[in-house]
Amino acid sequence: MLYLLDGTVTPPDTKLTWKNVAAVAAVSKATADRAIDLRDEFRRQIEARVPPPHTRPQPGSGARGCADEELARLRREHAELKDSTKVLHYVIRALVQENKRLERRRRRDDGNVVALSTPDGTPRP
C-alpha cells in the first residue's frame, strides 16, 4: 500500500485502487479485502490527497481563459502543419517526377555506354 502511495510502484493502469494494492502485494483481492483496517487506511489516505471541492477551479473561472488560449494556439499550429504538409506533398511529387525522368534518361543512355580500356589493354570497370 505504501509503495503505491509514495510512487515507488506504478500500477499498469496508473490508478490508486485497492485492487492494485492487492496486485502489488501479490495477493488476491479477496484476501486483501479481509484486511479491513488496511483498506480503510488506504481510503483515508486517498481521500486526503484529493483536494476538497471548494478548492477546485470552478467552470467558467480563470482556467477557461487559459483553455481558450491553448485552443487558439493549437488551431494555429494545426493550420501551420497543414500548410507544411501541402508544401511537402508538392516537393515529394516533384522529386518523384524528377526521379522518373532521370530513370528514363539512364535507361536511354545505357545503350550508348562503351567500356573504355586502360593503357594496359584491360577494360575499365
N, C-alpha and C positions, 0 to 999 in steps of 0.2 A: 504494500500500500504506500509506504513512504517513498519507494523508488519512483512510482508513478507521480506522486505529488511533488517531489522535488525535481522531476525531469530527468532523473538518471536513466530511466527506461521509458521509451516512447512506444505505446501500443501501435499495432498496424493501422488501426483506424483513427489514431491520434485523439481519441476521446478518453476522458477520465470517467470510466464506468466501473461499477462493481464487477461486472463480467470480465473486464480487462484486469482488474486486481486478481481475480481468480486465475486467469491465464498466466499472469506474471508469476504468481505463487505456484504454478503448476499443479493446481487442484481443480476439481470440478466446481461448477458454480453452486451446485447443491451443497458441497462441502463448505464452500465459502459462506453460503447463506446461513450455516449453522453458527458462524461467529458473529452473532448479532451485535455485540458490543463494538467489534471492529468495523462492521458495516455502518453502524450509527456514527462512529467517529469519522469514518471516511466521508459520509454525507455531510457532517458538520463542517469538515474542512473544505469540502467542495462549495458549500453554501457561503462560507467565509470568503472565498475567492471571488464570487460573483458580486459585483457592486450592487448596492440597493437600487431599486427602480428610480428613485428621485435623482440619482447622480448620473444616470444615463442621459445622453443628449436626446431631447425631445424632437419629434418630427417637425420640420419647418424651422428649426433653430439654425444657428450658425453653421452647422455641419452641412446644411443644404447648399449654402453658397460655395463651400469647398467642393461639393459633389458636382455642382454646375460647372465650376471652373475646370475640374478634371474631365468632365464630359466634353466640354468645348475643346480642351487640349487633345483629347483622344480623337475627336472628329477631325481636327486639323491634321493630326498625324496620319489618320486613315486616308484623308484626301491626298496628302503628300505621297504616301506609299502607293496609292492607286496610280498617281501620275508617274512615279518612278517605274512601276510595273509596266505601264504602257510604253514608256521610252525603252526599257529593257527588251520588251517584246519586239519592238521595231528593230532594235540593234541585232537581236538574235536572228530575226528573219533576214536582215541584210547579210549577216555573216553566213547563214545557210545558203543563200543565193550565190554569194561570192565563192563559197566552198564548192558548190556545184559547177560554177563557171570554171574554176581552176581545175577541177577534176576532168571536165570535158577537154580543156586545153592540154592537160597532161596526157590524156589518152591519145589525143591527136598528135602530140609531139613525140610520143613514144615510138611511133613508126619511123621517125626520122633519125633516131638515135643510132649512132655507129660507134662501136668501141674503137678507141684510138690505141695505137700500140706505143709502148715505151721505147726509148732508144735501144734497148737490148732486144727488141722484137717481140716481147711478150705483151699481150693485150692488157690494158688498164682495167681495173675492176669497175 
